[in-house]
C-alpha cells in the first residue's frame, strides 16, 4: 500500500526545549491514523511540520511524495488542514464561507458550484446554505469547517483536535464522515484526546514528551501493552486510596478513572488482598486505550529516570 507520510528523525526545538524528538512515521493511503498524547506532548507541533507550516530543526520526511524541507509549498497546496481554531467567518453564510475557501484553495471556477454543493451535502447543511455561520451550533460549525478544509478534494487531511468543545453526538457524526472519507481513499491523520475516537482509528501513535512511545492498532495496543491483571474498584474515597494502594508490592499501577479506581495487579490472586483492604469487590476489566496510555507514559518516565540515574 502506498506510503503517504514518511518521516525520518523529525525534530523540532524551541531554544533548549525539544517539542518533537526524532519522530518516525509511516502512514498508508486510506488510513485513519490517530495521534494521541497529553497536552504539550508535541502533537500540534508535529502536525504543523507535516503540513509544511513549521520548519523542522532536524530530520526530514516525504508527504504525498514531496520533500518536507524542499517542497513545503507544494505540500500546502495538496493537503487539507483543520484545527479546533479553524477560522470560519461568522458574518458570512454557509455558502459564502465555502466559496471563500474554494477560492483560497484555487478550485477551478467551473467546478466551484458543484464542489460547494458537495460540501453542503457532506456537512448535512442542505437547506441552510444562506444561514450565517454565527447562527450554527458547535457541531454544525465543525462540519462546515471540515467542508471548507477539504473543498479542494485533497488526498491527505490533517485534523488537529477538531472535535474539542462539541457534543458526543456531534463527535460521533463527525467521525462517521471521516470514515466515509477513508473508505474513498483519503488519508486522515487526526489528533485527539477522546479515547472513543481513537478506538475508531486504523492505527494509533502515542506520543509523550515529544517522543513516539508506541504505534499499533487499537486492539493490539490493548492486548500487548499491559502485563498483569486489571481490575476496577468502586470505592467512595477513591482519591485518598490511590497512593496507599499504589504502594502495595503486588500493585503495578493504581489510577483514578472518574469515580473508580483502575488497579493493575501482578496476579489474579491479589484480588483477595484488595477486597480485604478496601471492603469493595474488584471487578476484572478489559484494558481501555486510556489504561494503555497511562501504562506506556509511566514506562517512558521510568526509563528516562533510570537513564538519568
Buried (B, 14 or more C-beta within 10 A) or exposed (E): EEBBBBBBEBBBBEEEEBBBBBBBBBBBBBBBBBBBBBEEBBBBBBBBBBBBEBEBBEBBBBBBEBEBEEBBEBBBBBBBBBBBEBEBBEEBBBBBBBBBBBEEBEBEEEBBEEBBBBBBEBBBBEEBBEBBBEEBEEBBBBBBBBBBBBBBBBBBBBBBBBBBEBEEEBBBBBBEBBEEBBEEEBBBBBBBBBBEBBBBBBBBBBBBBBBBBBBBEBEEBBEEBBEBBBBBBEBEEBEEBBEEBBEBEBBBBBBEBEEBBBBBBBEEEBBEBBBEEBEBEBEEBEBBBBBBBBBBBBBBEEEEEEEEE
